[in-house]
């Protein structure tokens, strides 16, 4: 399994890093992709990160999942990128997993992807999502090959849902145990 995490300048730190960490713990090959021509990307809180590759050099052909972190202005930068729109449409239309957290579901709306799907998102993005999407709120929402989550505080839950969709329950339980999340 291969997952691509698209990183735009201004991405929300935990919304990118928590899913990357969880997926890698679960054996998923995760590739971070800068949406610019530089592999250097800076988070919304000023943390520098070096992506594995750039969107112009990435080979998305064998990807199983595409993940869009939120964060400001990261989600706006994702939504304004024609290259991101092209990759996003391709993944969704081929039935591959698409994940978007916080305000990143607006990238779907900006590209006319998954209209009518049931979603959640950050409160700042609800008006953008309605009425073309079935906004239901909630923490993490799965609708076919789309997983959306409300925001930074749900980054671990979002990552676990992505892992469940890409692997199996045994792998999710193993990762949760290793992270001390399954101690009840």
VONU-393283 format. One record per residue (C-alpha): x, y, z; residue number from 1; residue in three letters. Coordinates in nm, 4 decimals, decimal comma, m for minus. Example, Ala and Ser with C-alpha at 12.3 -4.5 7.8 and 13.67 -1.06 7.14 Angstrom:
2
{{1,2300 m0,4500 0,7800} 1 ALA}
{{1,3670 m0,1060 0,7140} 2 SER}
END
This chain:
184
{{0,0000 0,0000 0,0000} 1 UNK}
{{0,1217 0,3479 m0,0858} 2 UNK}
{{m0,0224 0,6741 0,0459} 3 UNK}
{{0,0674 1,0233 m0,0694} 4 UNK}
{{0,0384 1,3191 0,1694} 5 UNK}
{{0,0229 1,6517 m0,0153} 6 UNK}
{{0,2058 1,9294 0,1667} 7 UNK}
{{0,1431 2,2945 0,0903} 8 UNK}
{{0,3112 2,5800 0,2722} 9 UNK}
{{0,0948 2,6501 0,5755} 10 UNK}
{{m0,0146 2,2892 0,6384} 11 UNK}
{{m0,1315 2,2035 0,9916} 12 UNK}
{{0,1550 2,0178 1,1589} 13 UNK}
{{m0,0338 1,7460 1,3451} 14 UNK}
{{m0,2846 1,6901 1,0646} 15 UNK}
{{0,0025 1,5852 0,8385} 16 UNK}
{{0,2446 1,4212 1,0803} 17 UNK}
{{0,0008 1,2106 1,2875} 18 UNK}
{{m0,1429 1,0268 0,9824} 19 UNK}
{{0,2077 0,9839 0,8370} 20 UNK}
{{0,3281 0,8324 1,1647} 21 UNK}
{{0,0269 0,6028 1,2075} 22 UNK}
{{0,0328 0,4793 0,8492} 23 UNK}
{{0,4051 0,4093 0,8593} 24 UNK}
{{0,3658 0,2214 1,1894} 25 UNK}
{{0,1060 0,0107 1,0091} 26 UNK}
{{0,3391 m0,0746 0,7222} 27 UNK}
{{0,1988 0,1666 0,4640} 28 UNK}
{{0,4555 0,3260 0,2351} 29 UNK}
{{0,3942 0,6983 0,2828} 30 UNK}
{{0,5349 0,9558 0,0424} 31 UNK}
{{0,5225 1,3234 0,1323} 32 UNK}
{{0,4761 1,5492 m0,1686} 33 UNK}
{{0,5379 1,9232 m0,1817} 34 UNK}
{{0,2947 2,0977 m0,4144} 35 UNK}
{{0,5655 2,3423 m0,5238} 36 UNK}
{{0,8916 2,2855 m0,7117} 37 UNK}
{{1,0833 2,2727 m0,3811} 38 UNK}
{{1,0873 1,9850 m0,1339} 39 UNK}
{{1,1142 2,2421 0,1464} 40 UNK}
{{0,7754 2,3105 0,3023} 41 UNK}
{{0,6842 2,5103 0,6116} 42 UNK}
{{0,3938 2,4318 0,8422} 43 UNK}
{{0,1380 2,6820 0,9639} 44 UNK}
{{0,3362 2,7047 1,2891} 45 UNK}
{{0,6698 2,7699 1,1203} 46 UNK}
{{0,8112 2,4170 1,1414} 47 UNK}
{{1,0211 2,3339 0,8352} 48 UNK}
{{0,9723 1,9950 0,6706} 49 UNK}
{{1,1455 1,8335 0,3766} 50 UNK}
{{0,9052 1,6434 0,1524} 51 UNK}
{{1,0116 1,3227 m0,0192} 52 UNK}
{{0,9374 1,4681 m0,3616} 53 UNK}
{{0,7485 1,7393 m0,5474} 54 UNK}
{{0,4148 1,7136 m0,7231} 55 UNK}
{{0,5793 1,7523 m1,0648} 56 UNK}
{{0,8153 1,4591 m0,9967} 57 UNK}
{{0,5841 1,2262 m0,8036} 58 UNK}
{{0,4660 0,9048 m0,9651} 59 UNK}
{{0,1085 0,8689 m0,8422} 60 UNK}
{{0,0255 0,5750 m1,0718} 61 UNK}
{{0,0496 0,3033 m0,8066} 62 UNK}
{{m0,0839 0,5102 m0,5164} 63 UNK}
{{m0,3639 0,3731 m0,3032} 64 UNK}
{{m0,4454 0,6873 m0,1026} 65 UNK}
{{m0,4201 1,0650 m0,1241} 66 UNK}
{{m0,4258 1,2648 0,1990} 67 UNK}
{{m0,4901 1,6374 0,2322} 68 UNK}
{{m0,3998 1,8045 0,5623} 69 UNK}
{{m0,5693 2,1297 0,6529} 70 UNK}
{{m0,4105 2,4299 0,8183} 71 UNK}
{{m0,4048 2,7918 0,7113} 72 UNK}
{{m0,3050 2,8898 0,4519} 73 UNK}
{{m0,2177 2,5314 0,3553} 74 UNK}
{{m0,5697 2,4278 0,2579} 75 UNK}
{{m0,6103 2,7407 0,0449} 76 UNK}
{{m0,2802 2,6666 m0,1297} 77 UNK}
{{m0,3964 2,3106 m0,1995} 78 UNK}
{{m0,7287 2,4352 m0,3357} 79 UNK}
{{m0,5646 2,6867 m0,5679} 80 UNK}
{{m0,3287 2,4333 m0,7269} 81 UNK}
{{m0,4386 2,2952 m1,0643} 82 UNK}
{{m0,1932 2,0066 m1,0197} 83 UNK}
{{m0,3520 1,9111 m0,6870} 84 UNK}
{{m0,6964 1,9205 m0,8485} 85 UNK}
{{m0,5843 1,6902 m1,1276} 86 UNK}
{{m0,4330 1,4329 m0,8885} 87 UNK}
{{m0,7301 1,4554 m0,6506} 88 UNK}
{{m0,9831 1,3957 m0,9293} 89 UNK}
{{m0,7847 1,1010 m1,0593} 90 UNK}
{{m0,7602 0,9294 m0,7211} 91 UNK}
{{m1,1263 0,9812 m0,6345} 92 UNK}
{{m1,2630 0,8816 m0,9749} 93 UNK}
{{m1,0544 0,5616 m0,9737} 94 UNK}
{{m1,2039 0,4646 m0,6375} 95 UNK}
{{m0,8798 0,5163 m0,4502} 96 UNK}
{{m0,8898 0,6401 m0,0914} 97 UNK}
{{m0,9010 1,0163 m0,0380} 98 UNK}
{{m0,8615 1,1679 0,3076} 99 UNK}
{{m0,9137 1,5341 0,3982} 100 UNK}
{{m0,9038 1,6903 0,7448} 101 UNK}
{{m0,9952 2,0293 0,8920} 102 UNK}
{{m1,0655 2,2769 0,6101} 103 UNK}
{{m0,9020 2,0545 0,3451} 104 UNK}
{{m1,2421 1,9157 0,2371} 105 UNK}
{{m1,2828 2,2553 0,0671} 106 UNK}
{{m1,0195 2,1324 m0,1814} 107 UNK}
{{m1,2795 1,8769 m0,2903} 108 UNK}
{{m1,5320 2,1557 m0,3397} 109 UNK}
{{m1,2821 2,3730 m0,5289} 110 UNK}
{{m1,2365 2,0883 m0,7766} 111 UNK}
{{m1,5916 1,9525 m0,7950} 112 UNK}
{{m1,4820 1,6187 m0,6449} 113 UNK}
{{m1,7194 1,3873 m0,4522} 114 UNK}
{{m2,0159 1,6247 m0,4656} 115 UNK}
{{m2,3059 1,4835 m0,2660} 116 UNK}
{{m2,0755 1,2856 m0,0350} 117 UNK}
{{m2,1309 1,2831 0,3385} 118 UNK}
{{m1,8541 1,4828 0,5083} 119 UNK}
{{m1,7336 1,6622 0,8146} 120 UNK}
{{m1,4884 1,9518 0,8325} 121 UNK}
{{m1,3685 2,2388 1,0483} 122 UNK}
{{m1,6421 2,4838 1,1433} 123 UNK}
{{m1,4783 2,7558 0,9305} 124 UNK}
{{m1,5410 2,5491 0,6164} 125 UNK}
{{m1,9026 2,4385 0,6643} 126 UNK}
{{m2,0499 2,7136 0,4453} 127 UNK}
{{m1,8157 2,6156 0,1611} 128 UNK}
{{m1,9243 2,2527 0,1844} 129 UNK}
{{m2,2997 2,3073 0,2052} 130 UNK}
{{m2,5199 2,2522 0,0073} 131 UNK}
{{m2,3091 2,0545 m0,2470} 132 UNK}
{{m2,2045 1,8056 0,0224} 133 UNK}
{{m2,3988 1,6329 0,2963} 134 UNK}
{{m2,2298 1,7970 0,5946} 135 UNK}
{{m2,3097 1,5953 0,9081} 136 UNK}
{{m2,0476 1,7195 1,1508} 137 UNK}
{{m1,8923 1,4558 1,3717} 138 UNK}
{{m1,5311 1,3657 1,4364} 139 UNK}
{{m1,4379 1,1386 1,1450} 140 UNK}
{{m1,6781 1,0514 0,8618} 141 UNK}
{{m1,6324 0,7749 0,6055} 142 UNK}
{{m1,8326 0,7746 0,2817} 143 UNK}
{{m1,7218 0,5181 0,0223} 144 UNK}
{{m1,3603 0,6025 m0,0636} 145 UNK}
{{m1,3645 0,9383 0,1169} 146 UNK}
{{m1,2618 0,9964 0,4786} 147 UNK}
{{m1,2993 1,3426 0,6312} 148 UNK}
{{m1,2201 1,4671 0,9812} 149 UNK}
{{m1,3055 1,7818 1,1706} 150 UNK}
{{m0,9620 1,9101 1,2722} 151 UNK}
{{m0,6268 1,8918 1,4476} 152 UNK}
{{m0,7610 1,7345 1,7673} 153 UNK}
{{m0,8831 1,4352 1,5670} 154 UNK}
{{m0,5598 1,3754 1,3739} 155 UNK}
{{m0,4896 1,0418 1,5450} 156 UNK}
{{m0,8447 0,9183 1,4886} 157 UNK}
{{m0,8200 1,0321 1,1262} 158 UNK}
{{m0,4917 0,8445 1,0840} 159 UNK}
{{m0,6407 0,5287 1,2351} 160 UNK}
{{m0,9417 0,5429 0,9990} 161 UNK}
{{m0,7067 0,5827 0,7030} 162 UNK}
{{m0,5032 0,2845 0,8277} 163 UNK}
{{m0,8188 0,0746 0,8708} 164 UNK}
{{m0,9252 0,1531 0,5142} 165 UNK}
{{m0,5834 0,0587 0,3755} 166 UNK}
{{m0,5034 m0,2472 0,5861} 167 UNK}
{{m0,7076 m0,4498 0,8355} 168 UNK}
{{m0,8359 m0,4407 1,1920} 169 UNK}
{{m0,5456 m0,6510 1,3245} 170 UNK}
{{m0,2974 m0,3937 1,1957} 171 UNK}
{{m0,4987 m0,1084 1,3458} 172 UNK}
{{m0,5111 m0,2851 1,6847} 173 UNK}
{{m0,1358 m0,3515 1,6738} 174 UNK}
{{m0,0652 0,0169 1,6011} 175 UNK}
{{m0,3065 0,1316 1,8721} 176 UNK}
{{m0,1419 m0,0984 2,1255} 177 UNK}
{{0,2044 0,0270 2,0297} 178 UNK}
{{0,0824 0,3836 2,0778} 179 UNK}
{{m0,0761 0,2957 2,4156} 180 UNK}
{{m0,4221 0,3678 2,2740} 181 UNK}
{{m0,5662 0,0219 2,3439} 182 UNK}
{{m0,5190 m0,0060 2,7192} 183 UNK}
{{m0,8798 m0,0248 2,8375} 184 UNK}
END
